[in-house]
Amino acid sequence: MAQSNQGIRPKQPSLSQLRAFAAVAEYLHFRDAAAAIGMSQPALSGAVSALEEALGVQLIERTTRKVLLSPAGERLAVRARAVLASVGELMEEAEAVRAPFTGVLRLGVIPTVAPYLLPAVLRLVHERYPDLDLQVHEEQTSSLLEGLAAGRLDLLLLAVPLGVPGVTELPLFDEDFVLVMERDHWLGGRQDIPREALRELPLLLLDEGHCLRDQALDICREAGRTEGAPVTTTAAGLSTLVQLVAGGLGVTLLPRTAVTVETARNEALTTGYFADPAPARRVALGMRTGAARHEEFEEFAAALRGAMGALPVRVATAGRS
């Protein structure tokens, strides 16, 4: 009875064998091929023979005058070159990974941060890290955290604290909240608004899912606002929110970094500032705890802190939270 080959694993060709065969296929001369890849001629010949044995096909037709590729050799030489090229790309990518601030960095940003901080972030990357392929994803906090946990995102730029296990926060800055209202509002232009003023004001908030909505509600609760006080929740973004304010539908809270951008486009708006200590939020980078690139991300956070000097914020001291 013929013995079955089932279950017998074929030999795998080595990179050394593929490199030797590719050189012979290119030069069609053993001596020249051996010299090209720094291998002795006997070793080269042995590597090609071992590859033929591993593949079970004849690749080279050897004559006393010259070397020719067999039909199988012609076809497999193309594959061998492709494999070696892929291995070369793998080594280049590994080298890039070992070098900080190269390759891809997938940054997730919340919508209430992205329009106001990205100019500084992109300018920093362009000037200091030109080899970094920064890819930006704007999503709400819950989606960003899911993306970070799944490996879809590398780093997050968002409001903290998160209180999420497995996420390390690298604080960037703190910024106050500002009350935005119609120009003729009785609180307009004040620099000492008490938090208690929030108890009864007709407040406009972002839709469910925005962390800024939750932060604003927390501030209102701390000020003594009751659950029955009027709240309108119809805006998906800050730009819509401030236009509703300009239309006389109520007041809202904006982080300081968003005020200039969002109020400059409508003269019907004005702002007021809270008495100290003003309600505030903290913005940070979030990374997976123990991330392979943690040193790079910490350096990136330090660079971002340095780039925040022109913004109306209080830059955080270096360190994790």
C-alpha positions, 0 to 999 in steps of 0.5 A: 500500500502506498504511504500517504503524505497526509500530515507531513508538513513540507519544508519551508524555504528560508530567506537565505535560499530565496535570496540565493535563488533570486540572485541566480535568476538575476545574474544567470551566473553562479559566481556573479550571483554569489559575489552580489550577495556576499556568499561563497559560490558553493554555499550559493549552489547548495542554497539553490539546491536546498530550495529546489528540494523544499519546493519539489521543483527544478528551478535551474538548468545547469550546463557547462556553459551557462545557467538557465531558469526552468519554466518553473524557475521563471514563474517562481523567481517573480514570487521570490522577488516579491517575498524578499521585497516584502521582507525588506519593507517589514524591516524598514517598518520595524526601523521606523517603529523604533524611531520615534515620531515616524509612521502612523499616529491615529489621534482621536479628538472630541468635537468640543476640542477638535476645532479649537486645538487642532490648529496648534496640534497640526502646526506642532506636528508639521514643524517638529515631527515632519515624518509623523503620519498624523491621522485625526478621527473626531468622535464622541468620548465613548466611541474614542475609548472603544477605539483606543481599547480595540487598537483602532486609535493610538492616542486620544485628545479629550476632557478628563477625568475619565475614570476608565481602567487601562487608560493613562491620562497625560494632562495638558491644560485646564480652561474655564467655562464662559457664559454666552448670552444675547448682547442685551442680557443682564449678565452680559459683560460681567467678570464676577458672575456667581455660579448661583446665577445658573440655577434658573437661567434657560440653559441650552446644552449639547445632545446626549453623548457629549461630555461637555453636556455632562460637565455643564450639568454637573456645574449647574447641579453644584450651583444648586440648579434643580432638575426641573429648571428649563433645559433645551437640548437640541444642538449637535455641535457648539456652532449650532448651540451659540446660534440658538443663543443668538436667537434668544432661546437661552444661554449656554456654557462654552470652554474658553478655547471655543469662545473666540471662534464661536462668538466672533461670527455673530454680533448679537452674542456677548460673554460673561465670566464667573467669579473665582473659582470659575468652573473649569475642565481639564483636557488631556491626552489619553493612552493605553496604560503600558502602551509600547509608544508611551515614552513617545506619547509623553514627549508629545504631551510635553511638546503640546503643553509648550504649544499652548502658550497662546491659548486662554488656558492654564497649562498643566504641569508634566506628569500622569494622572 
